[in-house]
Amino acid sequence: MAYKIDDTFCTGCSACEPECPNQAIYEKSGMFYIKPEKCTECIGSFDEPQCVSVCPVDDTCIIDKNYPRYVAA
Amino acid sequence: MGSMFESSVTSRLKPLGGIKIEVAGQSGCGTTGGEGKASCGSSDGPADMPTEIWEKVKNHPCYSEEAHHHFARMHVAVAPACNIQCNYCNRKYDCSNESRPGVVSQKLTPDQAVKKVLAVASEIPQMTVLGIAGPGDALASPQKTFDTFRQLQDKAPDIKLCLSTNGLMLPDYVDEICKYNIDHVTITINMIDAAVGEKIYPWIFYNHKRYYGREAAQILTDRQMLGLEMLTARGVLTKINSVLIPGVNDEHLIEVNKAVKARGAFLHNIMPLISEAEHGTVYGLTGQRGPSAQELKEVQDACMGGANLMRHCRQCRADAVGLLGEDRSDEFTMDKVEEMEVVYDLDKRRAYQAKVEAQREAQVAAKKAALIAQGADDGMKVLVAVATKGNGKVNEHFGHAQEFQIYEVSATGTAFIGHRRVDHYCQGGWGEDDVLPSIVTAINDCHAVLVAKIGACPRDELKEAGIEPVEQYAHEFIEKAALSWFADYRERVKKGEITHQTRGDAAIRQGAYLAA
């Protein structure tokens, strides 16, 4: 259902935060996190997940395997 | 060589060859082409440019070569996000021993940034310029950037505001930039050909999509050129930064220079690539080297007919505070700023600026007198290194110098060529033997080094290397000192006391810059 941010790679640059169409990304102590219940993997909004596309460090915004993949309603 | 490459090296400030500046409304600056000048930064005053343009640049250390002796800038890191990836940048890197463009220790919110600027400006009257220059791109986080500018315009109206951008989003924000009275915009332009660009930029993020390779580079260059044209049309002064990457864009930068000149760029700053494996950048890891001093100078010289060429760039950290080449940011960390009682003293700041005006006039007079004393021009040109701690004078001890300023001297004048960073030779009163060879390497293309004082040991070693240590002009103005030494040098050559020889190349300092 959601992407998550690997905080060992996140530089805290904030690029992802304004790109999220669901306002699912928030900052805590200089790092950024995704609220899984709000993430739609950008399905229905954009061709590619915005946090993944804008992130300067590869493999930082990744699918959170604890949740099933998002299915548009 | 055609007129494009004329190498007249007076340091008078003339926008883009200075043929014509059309002033429209309150701050117009449209330019058309013309013959070029070597560098920007007049000490002679506004004789050949409209007063308005002179007023905009004269106290801006990044736009006026001469102003950087007297005025300081600071950068605040409020916009850390970026929308493009460059092979010379690693967004993960941050370390206290590291000083490179784009690197920063402390990210600030707009409110914190405003507080810090007011604190610094109250403490350092030289601080006349505030820039937002990364890490990241000022226009990739436009709300943070413009919130900071809006507050500062209100609270510190005498501070000049400027921003630095990769240009991708520039066309969308030109109107906003004009609204906050931002006089100066720097655009980093490393190429105008996507085939070159794909070797520099792996990807960009634009219109909610990632673009790769040549397609990405094409979008970027189109947006950069459009943004530059729009700024020129609105009278905003622009500085173009280009990173010289040997084997990738070295000769291409001459084309870049022509293209930005044609679109009204005021100043072109060609900087050496900084690339070390430990920076973790793509170029660092693939072993892409930076240019030598002479390689850099060759490209800069070939561009002299284009936009005014900037040679005094220190490639400072994105959160630097102080005069170019110094960094006082440790004195103004956010914890310290929070505790400061800030009183913004506009009168004290104006008094300092008036003092600088008087000193500038004395400096110009000294240079003129030294020029008159020169003999006939026989075409001889040499480089001299100068140890200075500011105020335009030869006033630094050799062993204490963190950098040397390099001037090209001939019978017809002096031209600032650049600066070379070095490690301190003198630490705790003792010369460090392993440091001296690196200093010699850094100024190896110079015939002499002008200093306030120098110890016996480095003096002998410099002589051995063929560089003449000169103490005779201590505390004199730099240009006068350089010209006086040069007249004396030519006299000695003429008498047969010494033989004039050409010098070799020099190395550009890489990696960490440790301020004292």
Interface residues (C-beta under 8 A of the other chain):
Chain A: F9 T11 G12 C13 S14 A15 P18 E19 G30 F46 D47 E48 Q50 S53 V54 P56 V57
Chain B: P80 A81 C82 N83 Q85 R91 K92 K107 P135 G136 A140 S141 Q143 F205 H208 K209 R210
